[in-house]
Amino acid sequence: LYLGAAKLVVAVAVFLLTFYVISQVFEIKMDASLGNLFARSALDTAARPTKPPRYKCGISKACPEKHFAFKMASGAANVVGPKICLEDNVLMSGVKNNVGRGINVALVNGKTGELLDTRYFDMWGGNVAPFIEFLKSIQDGTIVLMGTYDDGATKLNDEARRLIAELGSTSIINLGFRDNWVFCGGKGIKTKSPFEQHIKNNKDTNKYEGWPEVVEMEGCIPQKQD
């Protein structure tokens, strides 16, 4: 009887010892697995590139305080219309269906950034007179953004060019048939605007048959102060 009891005690002791050893080994392996998992996670996080910040209108860097972010592009040949964005608001585009052949214009309040008006004037088959009257009606302190589509120059006359030059443009004098041009100026501006891009229509360098490549521009417009 005592021998049987002793064997039982030994068997239980062996079982408990075996269980203890197995559990210890399992814990060590589990700790190692978790350690590897966390290490891989940390490496993955370090290796994963951080997403670059996005700025208003998708411009390359943030604008300082009291400036309006803008980005604009001329039309592409006679297929894709121009696009004008200010403070992350698309003012004119083909998607908005408010662009057309000629010169596209968006007027913005220079103090608040509020959109005042959008128009386009056909400078191929249209009349320049309504465009001249529109230019004369622009109020002081207004930001003026312009972009060409298809052809923005054929019907331009000296008076229209002079009125646009008074907004700060230097390239308007040389704007020719099917040139691509984007411009941002202002009514009452005292100096020439730094925001202007112009590509000549040249059969030797045109990206599209009969039209130059799209011209793009971005920047930060100083907010008008009282």
C-alpha atoms as a printed R data frame, in Angstrom:
    type eleno elety resid chain resno       x       y       z
1   ATOM     1    CA   LEU     A     1   0.000   0.000   0.000
2   ATOM     2    CA   TYR     A     2   2.770   2.417   0.963
3   ATOM     3    CA   LEU     A     3   4.697   1.524  -2.199
4   ATOM     4    CA   GLY     A     4   1.693   2.366  -4.350
5   ATOM     5    CA   ALA     A     5   1.224   5.678  -2.575
6   ATOM     6    CA   ALA     A     6   4.905   6.531  -3.047
7   ATOM     7    CA   LYS     A     7   4.712   5.757  -6.764
8   ATOM     8    CA   LEU     A     8   1.665   8.003  -7.025
9   ATOM     9    CA   VAL     A     9   3.479  10.846  -5.257
10  ATOM    10    CA   VAL     A    10   6.513  10.452  -7.546
11  ATOM    11    CA   ALA     A    11   4.294  10.359 -10.639
12  ATOM    12    CA   VAL     A    12   2.483  13.533  -9.585
13  ATOM    13    CA   ALA     A    13   5.806  15.247  -8.802
14  ATOM    14    CA   VAL     A    14   7.217  14.274 -12.206
15  ATOM    15    CA   PHE     A    15   4.070  15.514 -13.933
16  ATOM    16    CA   LEU     A    16   4.177  18.857 -12.107
17  ATOM    17    CA   LEU     A    17   7.909  19.271 -12.826
18  ATOM    18    CA   THR     A    18   7.364  18.460 -16.498
19  ATOM    19    CA   PHE     A    19   4.459  20.893 -16.679
20  ATOM    20    CA   TYR     A    20   6.556  23.610 -15.032
21  ATOM    21    CA   VAL     A    21   9.470  23.116 -17.425
22  ATOM    22    CA   ILE     A    22   7.169  23.143 -20.482
23  ATOM    23    CA   SER     A    23   5.358  26.262 -19.280
24  ATOM    24    CA   GLN     A    24   8.678  28.056 -18.695
25  ATOM    25    CA   VAL     A    25   9.950  27.143 -22.144
26  ATOM    26    CA   PHE     A    26   6.639  28.260 -23.679
27  ATOM    27    CA   GLU     A    27   6.802  31.616 -21.854
28  ATOM    28    CA   ILE     A    28  10.375  32.178 -23.036
29  ATOM    29    CA   LYS     A    29   9.369  31.424 -26.614
30  ATOM    30    CA   MET     A    30   6.291  33.624 -26.277
31  ATOM    31    CA   ASP     A    31   8.387  36.490 -24.893
32  ATOM    32    CA   ALA     A    32  10.857  36.068 -27.751
33  ATOM    33    CA   SER     A    33   8.043  36.038 -30.313
34  ATOM    34    CA   LEU     A    34   6.460  39.140 -28.846
35  ATOM    35    CA   GLY     A    35   9.853  40.812 -28.710
36  ATOM    36    CA   ASN     A    36  10.442  40.041 -32.383
37  ATOM    37    CA   LEU     A    37   6.960  41.236 -33.249
38  ATOM    38    CA   PHE     A    38   7.434  44.577 -31.481
39  ATOM    39    CA   ALA     A    39  10.913  44.957 -32.962
40  ATOM    40    CA   ARG     A    40   9.571  44.381 -36.484
41  ATOM    41    CA   SER     A    41   6.736  46.818 -35.827
42  ATOM    42    CA   ALA     A    42   9.199  49.482 -34.681
43  ATOM    43    CA   LEU     A    43  11.384  48.890 -37.736
44  ATOM    44    CA   ASP     A    44   8.368  49.034 -40.053
45  ATOM    45    CA   THR     A    45   7.299  52.325 -38.482
46  ATOM    46    CA   ALA     A    46  10.796  53.768 -38.817
47  ATOM    47    CA   ALA     A    47  11.141  52.586 -42.416
48  ATOM    48    CA   ARG     A    48   7.702  53.809 -43.500
49  ATOM    49    CA   PRO     A    49   8.065  57.297 -45.032
50  ATOM    50    CA   THR     A    50   6.053  60.002 -43.323
51  ATOM    51    CA   LYS     A    51   3.318  61.526 -45.451
52  ATOM    52    CA   PRO     A    52   4.293  65.030 -46.549
53  ATOM    53    CA   PRO     A    53   1.983  67.795 -45.342
54  ATOM    54    CA   ARG     A    54  -0.568  69.140 -47.779
55  ATOM    55    CA   TYR     A    55  -0.878  72.885 -48.187
56  ATOM    56    CA   LYS     A    56  -3.786  74.922 -49.539
57  ATOM    57    CA   CYS     A    57  -4.409  74.478 -53.279
58  ATOM    58    CA   GLY     A    58  -1.634  71.860 -53.248
59  ATOM    59    CA   ILE     A    59   1.163  74.447 -53.313
60  ATOM    60    CA   SER     A    60   4.696  73.387 -52.380
61  ATOM    61    CA   LYS     A    61   4.960  75.252 -49.062
62  ATOM    62    CA   ALA     A    62   2.725  77.017 -46.570
63  ATOM    63    CA   CYS     A    63   2.015  80.714 -46.935
64  ATOM    64    CA   PRO     A    64   2.818  83.103 -44.082
65  ATOM    65    CA   GLU     A    65   0.069  84.772 -42.078
66  ATOM    66    CA   LYS     A    66  -2.001  87.414 -43.841
67  ATOM    67    CA   HIS     A    67  -1.338  85.885 -47.248
68  ATOM    68    CA   PHE     A    68  -3.660  84.020 -49.616
69  ATOM    69    CA   ALA     A    69  -2.383  80.770 -51.149
70  ATOM    70    CA   PHE     A    70  -3.082  80.382 -54.843
71  ATOM    71    CA   LYS     A    71  -2.312  78.032 -57.712
72  ATOM    72    CA   MET     A    72  -3.360  78.349 -61.316
73  ATOM    73    CA   ALA     A    73  -2.794  76.825 -64.739
74  ATOM    74    CA   SER     A    74  -3.558  77.893 -68.275
75  ATOM    75    CA   GLY     A    75  -5.592  75.741 -70.603
76  ATOM    76    CA   ALA     A    76  -4.090  72.794 -72.472
77  ATOM    77    CA   ALA     A    77  -4.506  73.418 -76.228
78  ATOM    78    CA   ASN     A    78  -8.254  73.678 -76.892
79  ATOM    79    CA   VAL     A    79  -9.070  70.555 -74.885
80  ATOM    80    CA   VAL     A    80  -8.585  71.172 -71.144
81  ATOM    81    CA   GLY     A    81  -9.632  74.483 -69.628
82  ATOM    82    CA   PRO     A    82  -7.630  76.598 -67.180
83  ATOM    83    CA   LYS     A    83  -7.858  76.194 -63.409
84  ATOM    84    CA   ILE     A    84  -7.683  78.848 -60.706
85  ATOM    85    CA   CYS     A    85  -7.535  77.948 -56.993
86  ATOM    86    CA   LEU     A    86  -7.324  80.333 -54.030
87  ATOM    87    CA   GLU     A    87  -7.211  79.325 -50.344
88  ATOM    88    CA   ASP     A    88  -8.159  75.730 -51.250
89  ATOM    89    CA   ASN     A    89 -11.240  76.906 -53.175
90  ATOM    90    CA   VAL     A    90 -11.341  76.155 -56.898
91  ATOM    91    CA   LEU     A    91 -12.672  79.375 -58.404
92  ATOM    92    CA   MET     A    92 -12.617  78.381 -62.071
93  ATOM    93    CA   SER     A    93 -12.136  75.056 -63.866
94  ATOM    94    CA   GLY     A    94 -13.543  72.807 -66.526
95  ATOM    95    CA   VAL     A    95 -15.172  70.699 -63.811
96  ATOM    96    CA   LYS     A    96 -17.007  73.778 -62.512
97  ATOM    97    CA   ASN     A    97 -18.007  74.524 -66.123
98  ATOM    98    CA   ASN     A    98 -17.205  78.229 -65.815
99  ATOM    99    CA   VAL     A    99 -14.219  78.542 -68.181
100 ATOM   100    CA   GLY     A   100 -14.090  79.233 -71.886
101 ATOM   101    CA   ARG     A   101 -11.972  80.160 -74.892
102 ATOM   102    CA   GLY     A   102 -10.069  83.407 -74.490
103 ATOM   103    CA   ILE     A   103  -9.064  85.082 -71.233
104 ATOM   104    CA   ASN     A   104 -10.553  83.701 -68.023
105 ATOM   105    CA   VAL     A   105 -10.760  86.094 -65.069
106 ATOM   106    CA   ALA     A   106 -11.496  85.649 -61.355
107 ATOM   107    CA   LEU     A   107 -11.933  88.687 -59.095
108 ATOM   108    CA   VAL     A   108 -11.283  88.341 -55.366
109 ATOM   109    CA   ASN     A   109 -11.670  90.758 -52.455
110 ATOM   110    CA   GLY     A   110  -8.109  91.702 -51.479
111 ATOM   111    CA   LYS     A   111  -8.972  91.961 -47.763
112 ATOM   112    CA   THR     A   112 -11.155  88.910 -47.199
113 ATOM   113    CA   GLY     A   113 -10.310  86.544 -50.053
114 ATOM   114    CA   GLU     A   114 -13.999  86.374 -50.973
115 ATOM   115    CA   LEU     A   115 -14.750  85.544 -54.611
116 ATOM   116    CA   LEU     A   116 -16.426  88.508 -56.296
117 ATOM   117    CA   ASP     A   117 -16.860  87.388 -59.899
118 ATOM   118    CA   THR     A   118 -15.684  84.967 -62.596
119 ATOM   119    CA   ARG     A   119 -15.870  85.679 -66.332
120 ATOM   120    CA   TYR     A   120 -14.295  84.574 -69.596
121 ATOM   121    CA   PHE     A   121 -13.964  86.663 -72.736
122 ATOM   122    CA   ASP     A   122 -13.580  85.110 -76.182
123 ATOM   123    CA   MET     A   123 -10.576  86.783 -77.776
124 ATOM   124    CA   TRP     A   124 -10.796  84.756 -80.980
125 ATOM   125    CA   GLY     A   125 -14.372  85.058 -82.162
126 ATOM   126    CA   GLY     A   126 -15.738  87.572 -79.647
127 ATOM   127    CA   ASN     A   127 -15.690  91.318 -79.163
128 ATOM   128    CA   VAL     A   128 -13.102  93.052 -77.016
129 ATOM   129    CA   ALA     A   129 -15.469  95.883 -75.960
130 ATOM   130    CA   PRO     A   130 -17.211  93.932 -73.131
131 ATOM   131    CA   PHE     A   131 -13.803  92.890 -71.824
132 ATOM   132    CA   ILE     A   132 -12.622  96.518 -71.748
133 ATOM   133    CA   GLU     A   133 -15.744  97.598 -69.865
134 ATOM   134    CA   PHE     A   134 -15.250  94.779 -67.401
135 ATOM   135    CA   LEU     A   135 -11.620  95.781 -66.784
136 ATOM   136    CA   LYS     A   136 -12.645  99.389 -66.206
137 ATOM   137    CA   SER     A   137 -15.270  98.336 -63.647
138 ATOM   138    CA   ILE     A   138 -12.824  96.514 -61.339
139 ATOM   139    CA   GLN     A   139 -12.632  98.231 -57.943
140 ATOM   140    CA   ASP     A   140  -9.433  99.230 -56.155
141 ATOM   141    CA   GLY     A   141  -8.142  96.563 -53.775
142 ATOM   142    CA   THR     A   142  -9.386  93.698 -55.942
143 ATOM   143    CA   ILE     A   143  -7.124  90.729 -56.669
144 ATOM   144    CA   VAL     A   144  -7.296  89.807 -60.362
145 ATOM   145    CA   LEU     A   145  -6.339  86.315 -61.574
146 ATOM   146    CA   MET     A   146  -6.235  85.609 -65.326
147 ATOM   147    CA   GLY     A   147  -5.490  82.575 -67.479
148 ATOM   148    CA   THR     A   148  -5.673  81.907 -71.195
149 ATOM   149    CA   TYR     A   149  -7.434  79.026 -72.943
150 ATOM   150    CA   ASP     A   150  -7.000  78.181 -76.635
151 ATOM   151    CA   ASP     A   151  -6.372  81.742 -77.892
152 ATOM   152    CA   GLY     A   152  -6.404  84.783 -75.635
153 ATOM   153    CA   ALA     A   153  -4.835  87.455 -77.853
154 ATOM   154    CA   THR     A   154  -6.289  87.839 -81.347
155 ATOM   155    CA   LYS     A   155  -8.973  90.401 -80.433
156 ATOM   156    CA   LEU     A   156  -6.915  92.201 -77.770
157 ATOM   157    CA   ASN     A   157  -6.298  95.836 -78.672
158 ATOM   158    CA   ASP     A   158  -3.981  98.451 -77.188
159 ATOM   159    CA   GLU     A   159  -6.596  99.705 -74.707
160 ATOM   160    CA   ALA     A   160  -7.274  96.246 -73.291
161 ATOM   161    CA   ARG     A   161  -3.564  95.530 -73.011
162 ATOM   162    CA   ARG     A   162  -2.966  98.850 -71.259
163 ATOM   163    CA   LEU     A   163  -5.723  98.166 -68.711
164 ATOM   164    CA   ILE     A   164  -4.237  94.741 -67.921
165 ATOM   165    CA   ALA     A   165  -0.751  96.278 -67.671
166 ATOM   166    CA   GLU     A   166  -2.160  98.681 -65.071
167 ATOM   167    CA   LEU     A   167  -3.061  95.627 -62.983
168 ATOM   168    CA   GLY     A   168   0.655  94.782 -62.806
169 ATOM   169    CA   SER     A   169   1.261  92.697 -65.950
170 ATOM   170    CA   THR     A   170   4.443  93.012 -67.983
171 ATOM   171    CA   SER     A   171   3.825  90.176 -70.467
172 ATOM   172    CA   ILE     A   172   0.424  91.326 -71.733
173 ATOM   173    CA   ILE     A   173   2.082  93.641 -74.268
174 ATOM   174    CA   ASN     A   174   3.709  90.617 -75.936
175 ATOM   175    CA   LEU     A   175   0.823  88.155 -75.601
176 ATOM   176    CA   GLY     A   176   0.267  86.616 -79.030
177 ATOM   177    CA   PHE     A   177  -1.933  84.135 -80.865
178 ATOM   178    CA   ARG     A   178  -2.325  80.914 -78.873
179 ATOM   179    CA   ASP     A   179   0.313  81.877 -76.287
180 ATOM   180    CA   ASN     A   180  -0.223  80.385 -72.840
181 ATOM   181    CA   TRP     A   181  -0.328  82.920 -70.023
182 ATOM   182    CA   VAL     A   182  -1.297  83.106 -66.342
183 ATOM   183    CA   PHE     A   183  -1.256  86.269 -64.280
184 ATOM   184    CA   CYS     A   184  -2.174  87.483 -60.802
185 ATOM   185    CA   GLY     A   185  -2.281  91.210 -60.140
186 ATOM   186    CA   GLY     A   186  -4.473  93.794 -58.493
187 ATOM   187    CA   LYS     A   187  -6.403  96.954 -59.125
188 ATOM   188    CA   GLY     A   188  -4.500  99.903 -57.708
189 ATOM   189    CA   ILE     A   189  -1.201  98.019 -57.558
190 ATOM   190    CA   LYS     A   190   1.775 100.406 -57.477
191 ATOM   191    CA   THR     A   191   4.422  97.996 -58.805
192 ATOM   192    CA   LYS     A   192   4.674  95.242 -61.383
193 ATOM   193    CA   SER     A   193   3.321  91.918 -60.185
194 ATOM   194    CA   PRO     A   194   5.804  89.098 -59.535
195 ATOM   195    CA   PHE     A   195   3.074  86.558 -60.351
196 ATOM   196    CA   GLU     A   196   3.100  86.028 -64.115
197 ATOM   197    CA   GLN     A   197   4.097  83.221 -66.496
198 ATOM   198    CA   HIS     A   198   4.073  83.360 -70.292
199 ATOM   199    CA   ILE     A   199   4.977  80.747 -72.932
200 ATOM   200    CA   LYS     A   200   5.048  81.718 -76.593
201 ATOM   201    CA   ASN     A   201   3.321  79.725 -79.292
202 ATOM   202    CA   ASN     A   202   6.251  78.355 -81.311
203 ATOM   203    CA   LYS     A   203   5.871  75.512 -83.796
204 ATOM   204    CA   ASP     A   204   9.437  74.371 -83.065
205 ATOM   205    CA   THR     A   205   8.917  74.032 -79.314
206 ATOM   206    CA   ASN     A   206   5.158  73.494 -78.884
207 ATOM   207    CA   LYS     A   207   4.217  70.493 -76.775
208 ATOM   208    CA   TYR     A   208   0.865  70.132 -78.512
209 ATOM   209    CA   GLU     A   209   0.291  70.557 -82.218
210 ATOM   210    CA   GLY     A   210  -0.417  74.273 -82.603
211 ATOM   211    CA   TRP     A   211  -0.196  75.084 -78.866
212 ATOM   212    CA   PRO     A   212   2.589  75.390 -76.275
213 ATOM   213    CA   GLU     A   213   2.626  73.399 -73.051
214 ATOM   214    CA   VAL     A   214   0.456  74.257 -70.065
215 ATOM   215    CA   VAL     A   215   1.898  77.013 -67.891
216 ATOM   216    CA   GLU     A   216   1.408  76.767 -64.111
217 ATOM   217    CA   MET     A   217   2.055  79.129 -61.240
218 ATOM   218    CA   GLU     A   218   1.646  79.172 -57.458
219 ATOM   219    CA   GLY     A   219   2.392  81.605 -54.685
220 ATOM   220    CA   CYS     A   220   1.229  83.659 -51.721
221 ATOM   221    CA   ILE     A   221  -0.665  86.915 -52.293
222 ATOM   222    CA   PRO     A   222  -0.323  89.517 -49.525
223 ATOM   223    CA   GLN     A   223  -3.650  90.317 -47.913
224 ATOM   224    CA   LYS     A   224  -4.651  93.936 -48.392
225 ATOM   225    CA   GLN     A   225  -4.369  95.866 -45.144
226 ATOM   226    CA   ASP     A   226  -6.529  98.853 -44.158
